Amino acid sequence: MGTFIGAPKNGSFRQEAIKIYEEAGLDLEGIDTDSRSYNQQTEDAEVYLMRPQDIPWAFFNDEIDSGVTGYDILVEYTLGEDVA
């Protein structure tokens, strides 16, 4: 089984996220960054294209192993968890 990754479904931010994972050593060749598909798979990973605000939730609930989102969204999510 590969790695489960959450990447933003937004165009340019999605491309940067995929690039970060490739630079880290994952082979994501074959991921179509222009596709409208929300789930794409390679030999190394399964990539879920998600709303950036859903990525922290998916990570903290063990649905993905890693994800890329904005710092502001992560802070908002974790603050919301502490207050609740």
C-alpha positions in Angstrom: 0.0 0.0 0.0 1.3 3.5 -0.8 1.1 6.8 0.9 -2.2 8.7 1.1 -1.7 12.4 0.3 -4.1 15.3 0.5 -3.5 18.0 -2.0 -5.5 21.1 -2.7 -7.9 20.9 -5.5 -7.0 24.4 -6.6 -5.0 24.5 -9.8 -1.7 26.3 -9.1 -1.6 25.4 -5.4 -2.2 21.7 -6.4 0.7 21.8 -8.8 3.1 23.2 -6.2 1.9 20.5 -3.7 2.6 17.7 -6.1 6.0 19.2 -6.9 6.9 19.3 -3.2 6.2 15.6 -2.9 8.2 14.7 -6.0 11.1 16.7 -4.6 10.8 14.7 -1.4 11.3 11.5 -3.4 7.8 10.2 -4.2 7.2 9.1 -7.8 4.0 10.9 -8.7 4.6 10.7 -12.5 1.2 10.2 -14.0 -0.7 12.5 -11.7 -2.6 14.9 -14.0 -2.5 18.3 -12.2 -5.1 19.6 -14.6 -7.5 16.7 -14.1 -10.9 17.2 -12.4 -10.6 13.7 -10.9 -10.6 13.9 -7.0 -8.6 10.7 -6.6 -5.5 9.7 -8.6 -3.1 6.8 -8.0 0.5 6.0 -8.8 2.7 3.2 -7.6 4.0 5.3 -4.7 0.9 7.2 -3.6 -2.8 7.8 -3.8 -3.5 11.5 -4.1 -6.8 12.9 -2.9 -7.6 16.4 -4.2 -9.5 18.2 -1.5 -10.6 21.6 -0.4 -7.7 23.1 1.5 -9.8 23.5 4.6 -10.6 19.8 4.7 -7.0 18.6 4.6 -6.3 19.1 8.4 -9.4 17.3 9.3 -8.5 14.3 7.0 -5.0 14.2 8.5 -6.0 14.3 12.1 -8.6 11.7 11.4 -6.1 9.3 9.8 -7.7 9.5 6.3 -4.4 10.8 4.8 -0.8 10.4 5.8 0.3 13.8 4.7 -1.2 17.0 3.2 -0.4 20.4 2.0 -2.6 23.4 3.0 -2.1 27.0 4.0 -0.7 27.9 7.4 -3.7 30.1 8.1 -6.1 27.1 7.6 -4.0 24.9 9.8 -3.9 27.5 12.6 -7.7 28.1 12.3 -8.3 24.3 12.4 -6.2 23.7 15.5 -7.5 26.7 17.3 -11.0 25.5 16.6 -10.2 22.1 18.1 -8.7 23.6 21.3 -11.7 25.9 21.9 -14.4 23.3 21.3 
